[in-house]
């Protein structure tokens, strides 16, 4: 039974991975071939790479409404078709506004895919496998981003953009039969109880749920927003404008991309491991608290001038912390969803994660413009210390028992 569920989680992750390849490819190809796409200014590149994320903020509650009322498999079937269509459109049209619409459609598709995957995994998992399944899912689907970026650039250079987009769109369609084979039917809506043993689905009255949402907001702001958007600048400031390896000169942007790609390479192995550890008797909170304080300390070190070796070590350890903490954050949210309302809680979680990812870059560069990158990293360290401290207080001083013990707060 466990092997069957693991295979289903793998299939769900593969569906997500092959759909996300077209989006990830665009982050490499569009800044280089922007004129081929019919763009007339570089600011249009920024709009196209952000509109899919911006559209998700207002659309996520509507996505949740769909999952409460319509067949899950049918919705996922539609989202895969939408992903394939948007990817095909990138290579078929040469107009800025049309591409904006295509990117917005991808944003809708991703919202359907992400929430549908969360809900399917919640139905497949139990208290002893939730973290491992979510870690396995996150690690595997992110390989799609890695393949999209690497193969997208190579195929665009060698065989042309239309061939590459048609190929990625065709690969995305493989997800259609996988949905019918792997995605479980939605379970009947269970009755959950609060701390007074009264029926409830109001997650906003559950302190653990609110903590999980806050954690998702802060961690997405830190890792998807601040770190991703400032890493190239940090590398340049740290004296790594270029590194010579066996006669090859690697520039700061390539160093940044390589360091971030390392996370996608190790996540399929480490994310399930972190999730499995958090499924154990000690629960998730000790790992989360230690991870937040350790990562906060690393960001605090990076706030001051450091040498190149120290900077590289800090970045690698922070990337490792990102794998651990984002896995635990998803697991915390799924724990809370299993005790409240699955659709409502996971919808709220996807909104907060997208909000954090959207706020992170703007907040980071506002601080950098006002002061410097050291202050931005110092503020990031404060956010992580605040998160770890909040969960430490909850674990040791809360009167209720946490969800790791099977009860709501």
N, C-alpha and C positions, 0 to 999 in steps of 0.2 A: 504494500500500500504506500509506504514511504517513498519507494523508488518511483512509483507511478506519479505521485504528487511532485517529486523533484523534476521528473521529465516534463510535466505540465508547466511548471515554473520556467524551465529552460525554454520551452516552446514560446511562452508568453514573452520572455526576454528577447528571443530571436525575432519575433514579430516586431517588437519595439525597435530593435537594432537595425533591421533592414529598412524600416520606415524612416529612421533618423539619418541614414546615410546621405540622402539628398540635401538635407538641411546643413549637415556638417561640411559637406563638400563646398557649399556656397561660401563659407567663411574663409576658405583658401582661394577659391577661383575668382570670386567676385572682386576683391580688391585689386587683382592683377588684370583681369579681362573686363573691367567695368564698361569700357567703351563698346565692346562686342555686344553687351547686353542692351545697348541703346541708351546708356546713361550719359548725361552731359556734364555732371559735376560730381566730385568725390563725396559731397554731403549726402547725395542720394544713396551711396553705398551704406553709410551709417543708418539711414532710415530703413533700408531694406533688411539690414541685419538685426534691427531692433523691433520692427513692427510686429513680428510674430510673437514676441514676448509681451509687448504692450497690449495686444488684443486679448491675451489670456487673462488679464486682470479682471475685466468686466465679464468675460465669457464663462469663466469657471463656475460661478453659481448656476448658470443656465445648463451647463454640462451636467452638474449634479442633479438638476431637476429631470433631465432626460433619463439618467440612470435610475432614478426612483420610479419612473413610469413606463419605460420601454425595455424591450429585450436586450440584454447585454451583448449577446453575440451579434445581433443585428447592428447595434451601434458601433462595435469594433470593426465589423465588416465595412461599414460606411467610412470609418476613419482611415482604414487602410487604403481604400479607393481614393479618398481625398488626398492622402499623402502621396500616392503614386501620381495622381493628376497634377499636384503642385510641382513635383519634381520634374515631370515631363514638360510642364509649362516654362520652367526656367530656361530650357534650351530651345523653345519653340517661338517665343515672343521677344520683341526688342523694344519694349515700351515701359517707361518707369511706372506709370500708374497701374498698368496691367500686372507688373511684377509685384507692386505693393499688394494688390488683391490676392495674388498667388501666395505671397508670404503670410498674409492674414489667414488664408485658408489653411496653410500649414499650421499656424498657431492653433486654430480650431481643432485640426486633426490631432495635434500633440496633446491637447487638453483631454480629448476623448481617450486617446491611447493611454496616457499616464494614469488617469483616474480609473479607467477600466482595468488596467493591470493591477493597480493597488487593490481594487475590490476583488478581483479574481484570486489574488494571492491570499487575501484575508479569508476567503472561503476555503482555500486549500490548506492553510496553516492552522496550527494550534499553539498553545502557550510554549511548547517545547521546540517549535520549529519556525516561529514567526521571524525571528531575527536572521536565522540562517537562510530562509527562503528570500527575504528581502535583500540580504547581502548578495546572494547568488543572482537575483534579478538585476540589481544595480550594476554589479560587476560585468555581467554578460552583455547587457544592452549598450553599455558605454563602449564596448568594442566596435559597435556600429559607427560611433562617432570617429573612432580612430581610423577605421577602414575608409570611411567617407572622406576624411581629410587627406589621408595618404594616397588612396587610389584615385580620388577625385582630381588631385593636382597632376598625377602622372597621366591619367587618361585624357584630361583636358589638353595637356601639352602634346601628347602623342597622337591621339585619335580625334580630337576635337570635342567641343562642348556638347553639341547635339547628340553625338554617339554616347557620351558619358551620361547625360541626363536620361536618355532613353533606356540605357542599361540599368541605371539605378531605379528608374520607375518600374521597369520590368521585374527587377529583383524584389521590390516592395510588394508586388502582387502575389509573391509566394506566401505572404502572410494570410491571404484569404482562406486557403484550405487549412492552414494551421489553426485558425480561429475555431473552426468547426470541430477540429480534432482535440484541441488542447484546453480551450477555455471552458471552465466548469459552468454549469447553470447556476444562476443566482439562487442563493438559499432563501427560504422564507424569512421575512423580517423577524428577528428574535425579540424577546422581551428582556430589556435590561433593567437593572435595579441600581439605585443610588445608595449612599451610605446608610440611609434609613430603611433600606430594603423596599423602597417604593418604585413602581415602574417609572422609567424616565428614558427619553432620548435626547434630552437637552444637554449637549456636551458643554455649553458655556457655563453650566453650573458645576462642572467637574474640574477641580483644581489641577489634577494630573493632565487632563485634556488641554487646559489653558497653558500649562507649562510646556506641553509638547508643541503646541502651536507657536509659542514664543521662541522655543528652541529652534524650530524650523525656520522662522523668520530671521533670527540672528545668524545661524550657521549658513544659510543661503546668502545673506548679506556679506558675510565674511569671506566665504570660499568662492561662490559663483560670481559674486559682485566685486568686492574689494581686491582679493588676491588675484583673480584672473585679469582684471583690468589694469593692475599696477605692477605686475610681475616684470614685464619687459622694462619698465622705467626703473624699477629697483635694481635689476641686473645691470643696466647701463650706469646707474649712479654708483654701484658697488665696484666699478672698475672692470666689469666683464663685457665691455663694448664688443670685444671679439676675442675668441680663443683659437689658437692654432693647434690643430691636432693632425700629426703626420702630414704637414704641408697644406692641410685644408683649413681655411679661415672661416670660423662659424660666428656669425653676427649675433647681437643681443636678441633680436626677434626669434632667430632660430633656436638659440639657447632656451629662451622662454617656452617656445613651442615644444621643444624636446623634453624639458622638465615636466611640463604639464601632461605630455603624452605618456610619460612613465607611469603616471597614476592610472591611466586607462589600461596599461599593460598589466599592472599588478592587481588591479581591482578584482578581476574574475577569481583570483586565488585568495586574496586577503579579505575582501568584503564578506564573503560567506563565513570565513573563519572568525572575524570579529562578531558577526551576527550569531554564530553558534556559541561563542563564549558568553555572549549576553543572554542567551537562552538558558544558561545554567542556573544553579541554585543562588548565586550571588546577585543575579539580576543584571539589569542594564545600567542602573544608576552609578555604581562604583566606577565602571569603565567610562561612562560619560563624564563624570566629575573629574577623574584623573586626566582624561583626554582634553577637556576644556582648560584646566589649569596648565597642563604641559604645553598645549598649543599657544595659550596666552603668553606664557613665558618666552616661547620662541619668537612670537611677534614683538614682544617687548625688547628682546635682544636685537632684532632687526631694526628697531627704531633708532639705534645708535650706529655710528660708523663701525663696520666690521670688515675684516679682510675677505678676499675672494673665497678661500676654502671654508671659512666660517659661514659665509653667506650661502654657499651651495649646500652645506650640511643643514642649515636652518630651513632652507626652502624644501629640501627633500623630506625632512622630518615633518614639516608643516603639511606637505602633500600626503604623507602617511597619516597624519592626524585627520586630514580631510576625509580620507577613505573611511576611517574608523567612525568619526563623529557623524557624517552624513548617513552612514548605515544605521547607527544607533538612533538618530533623529527620526528616520523613517519607521524604525521599529517602535519607538515611543508612540508615534502617532497611530500606528496600527494597533498597539495595545489599547490606547484610549478608544479607538474606533470599535474594537471588539466589545467594549463595555458600554458604549453609548449608541450613537447612530452611525453606521459605517459610511453611508453616502454623505451625510451632512458633515461629519468630522473630516473625512478625507478630502471633501470639496474645500472645506475651510483651510485644510493643510496645504493643498496645492495653491490656493490663493496667497497664503502667507509666504510660501516658498518663492513664488513668482514675484511677489512684492519685494521681498528681501533682495532677490537677484537684480531687480530693476533699480532699487534705491542704492545698492552698494557702489557701483561705479560713480554715480553723481556725487554721492556723499564723499567718497575717497578723493575725487579731484577737486571738490569744493575745499576740503581741508588742505590739500596740497597747494592749491592756488592761494589760500589764505596764509599757510605756513610752509610746511614741507612734508615729504613722504614719511619722515620719522614720526611726526605728530599723528599722521594717518594710521601708521602701524601701532602707535601707542594707544590710540582710540580703539583699534581693533582688539588689542590685548585686553583693554578694559571690558569690552563686550563679552569676550570669552571668560574672563574672570567672573563677571556678573552672572553669566549663565551657569558656570560651575558652582559658584557660591549659592545661587538660588536653589539648585538641586541638592546641594549639601545640606542646606537648612531644611528643605522639604524632607529629606531622607531621615534626618536625625531628630527633627523637632515636630514633624507633622503628627497630629493625633490619629489621622486615618492611616490605613495601610495602602501601599502603592499597588499598582496593577500587576507587578511581578508576582505578588502573592495571591492574585486572583480576585482582588476586591477593588472597587472604585474608592476614590478619596472622599 
